[in-house]
Amino acid sequence: QDAIDRKEKRSETFKTAVHGLETGTSALKTEELGRRAPQWVRDNLVTMCMRCKEPFNAIMRRRHHCRACGYVVCARCSDYKAELQYDGNRLNRVCQECYVFLTGHAVLEDREGKHKGILEKGAAEVSGRSLLCSSLQLLDKNGKGGTRGWFVIPRDDPLVLYVYAAPQDVRAHTSIPLLGYQVRDLPQGDSRHIFQLAQSRQVYTFVADTEELKRRWMRAMARSAAGITDPEEGEDADS
């Protein structure tokens, strides 16, 4: 009876959280979640997270697909893992609503705080204990325009690059997981010190203020991309 009650509660919680999920021909029925691979919503069909409605802009460009429902969601709304039957019960990235339905675990206030994590911490606090931090310019896809921001690789989370709009902001815009990326050096053009992070079709192009700073970022990102978490001897954060 306890198992029945939990399942009914999960179903009701999920239906309330994702009202309208079953509308449209591409959506999975709730009973199929995790049992059948979803049809992913194409990136170019949305301009904002389909859960929290946060817009995907020049800085917050990292988009993820929930492996259960196929929705396009931001990093913060997809920071959950659940076993999916169609993938051999392996853990996959899912959105919060699918996580609640598939696991039956409620997302409590303390879990939400952990979920937001460093994104809710001030740039000054994070920069003070970072492997590397400085101002960089993140170019748009055509390489002509871009947005300047404050970029940080924290010591306590060295495989992730956090992006703030300014050094004193109280909240990061987004984060970029560095593991598995390739770091590319680009020829200097128009006196700009350019380098890239690339993985599959996802490419980030950065401009540093100096050649020395560019080299430091390339070295730090390459170490993180390779899964090296120990700081280099004598490495200090930029101020």
N, C-alpha and C positions, 0 to 999 in steps of 0.2 A: 504493500500500500504506500509505503514511503517512497519507493521508486516511482510509482504511478503519479503520486502528488508532485514529485520533483519534475517529472517530464511534462506534466500539464502546466506547471508554473513556468518552465522554460519556454514552452510553446506560446503561452500568453505574453510573456515578457518580450519574446522575439517579435511577435505579431504587432505589438504596440510600438516597439522601437523602429521597425522597418515597415511601417504601414505603406502599402502600395507596392511592395517588392514583387508581388505576383502579377502585377499589371504589365502588359506588353508581352510579345511573343518570345523575347530573349531571356526573360527572367525565369529563374528556377522556382519551383514550388518549395515551400519550406521543408517538406519532408524529403526533398531531394538534395538539400544542402549537405555537402560533404560526401554524398554518395555518387554524384555525377559532376563532371567538370563543367563549370559555368561558361557561358559565352561572354568574353570580356567586352566591356564597354570601351570603345576606341577613345584614345587620349584626345583626339582632335574634336570630339563631340562634347567635351566638358571644359569649362574654364574655372571650375572651383571643385573643391572636395565634395563628393556626393553624400557625405555624412555631416560634417560640421559647417559646410558651405564656405570655408575659407578659400579665397581666390588663389589660383596658381598664377603668380606674377614673375617678374624678372628675377627675383631672388628666391621665392618659394616655388621652384620649378620641379622639385622632386615629386613624381607621381608614382603611386603604387596601385596594383590591382589586388583586391581581396580574392584569394584563391577559392573562396567558398561561393560568393555571390557574383563576382566579376565586376563589382563597382570600382570606379576610379576614386581613390582616397589619398589623403595626405599622409605624411610619415607619422604624424601624431595619432591619427585615427586608425592606423594599421599596425600599431606596435603590439600585436597580439599573435599568439601561435596556437593552433589547434590541429588535432589529428584529422586528416581527411581520408575517408574510406576509399575514394577513387584513386588516391595516390599511395595505396598500400599502408594507410594509417600513419604516414609520416607527418611530422609537424610542418605546417605551412603558415605563411603570413595571412592573417584574416583581419577584417574590420572588427570593431568592438561589438557590434550587434550580432555578427555571426559567431564571435567568440562566446558570447553569453548563451546563444542558442545551442551551440555544439558541445559546450563543456558544462553548462549549467552553473557556472561560477558567476556570481554577481560581481560587478565592477564597483567595489566600495570606494569611499572617499580616499582612503589611504592608498588604494591601488591606482586611482586616478592621479594622485599626486606623484606616485612613482612613474606612472605612464608619461606624464608631462616631463618629468625629470629635469634635465639641464636646460631645456628650452625655457623654463620658467625662472632660471637663475640669471642674475645680472651679468652683463658682459665684463664689467670691471672685476667682479669676484672670480669668474672663470679665467679671465686673462691672467690674473695674478698667480695662478697655478697651472699654467699651460706649457706644452712643449714648444709651441710657436703661436704667435698671434700678431697680426698687423692689418693694416688697411690694404685691400686689394680691389681691383675692378673686375667684375664679372660681366663678360661681354654677352650680347644676345646672339641668337643663332647665326645671323648674317655677319657678325663680327664688326659691325659698324658702330653700334651704340652699346651702352652697358650701364650697369649700376655699381656704384662704389659702396662697399660695405666693410664691416669689421669681421675678420675670419679668425677662428680659434680652433686649435687641436688641444683639448684638455689632457692633462696628465692622467686623470682618473678615467678617461674614456678615449684612449689614444687612437682608436680605429675610426673615429668619426670627426668630420669637419663641421663646426657650427658656424652659422652665418647670422651676424647681427647687422642692423642698418647703421649703427653708430657704436663707438666704444663704451658709452655709458647707458645703453639701452638696458631695460630691466628684463627683456625677454628676447630670445633668439627668434629669427624668422623661420628658420628651418635647419635641417641637418643633412649632411651627405655622407652616407657610409662609404668609407674609403677602401675597404677590403676588396681585393680583386680588380681594382682599377689600374690602368696603365698611365704613367706620367710621361707626357710628350713635351719635348723641347721644340719650340717654334722659332724660326729665324726672326731676328729683331727687325721690326718694320716701323717706320715713322717714329723712331726713337722709343718704341714701346717694347717692354720686356715681357714677352708673351709665352705662356705655357698652357698645357691642357691636361685634364683628367678625362679618360675615355674608357668606356666599358660597353661593348656591343654598340648600340646606336645612341647611347647616352654620352654626350660630350659636354664638358664644362671648359670654357676658355677664360683664363685669368690674365690680368695685366698687373705686374708689380711695379713699384716706383723705381727700383734700381735692379741692376743685374745681380748684385749680391743677394738681395732679398728674394729675387726669383729663384736663385740656386738653393737657398735655404728652404724655401717652400717645396721645391721639387724633391729635395732630399727627404724632408719630413713626410711628405705625402707618399713617396715611394716606400718608405719604411712602414708606414701605416697600411698601405695597400698590400704589402707582403706579410702583414700580420705581426710585425716586430713592435712590441709594446714597451721595451726598455728604452729610456731616453738615452741619447748619445751623450757621451762624457763631455762636460763643459757646455752643454746646450742650455741656453737661457731664452726666456720669452722676450719678444720685442715689447717695447713700451710705446 
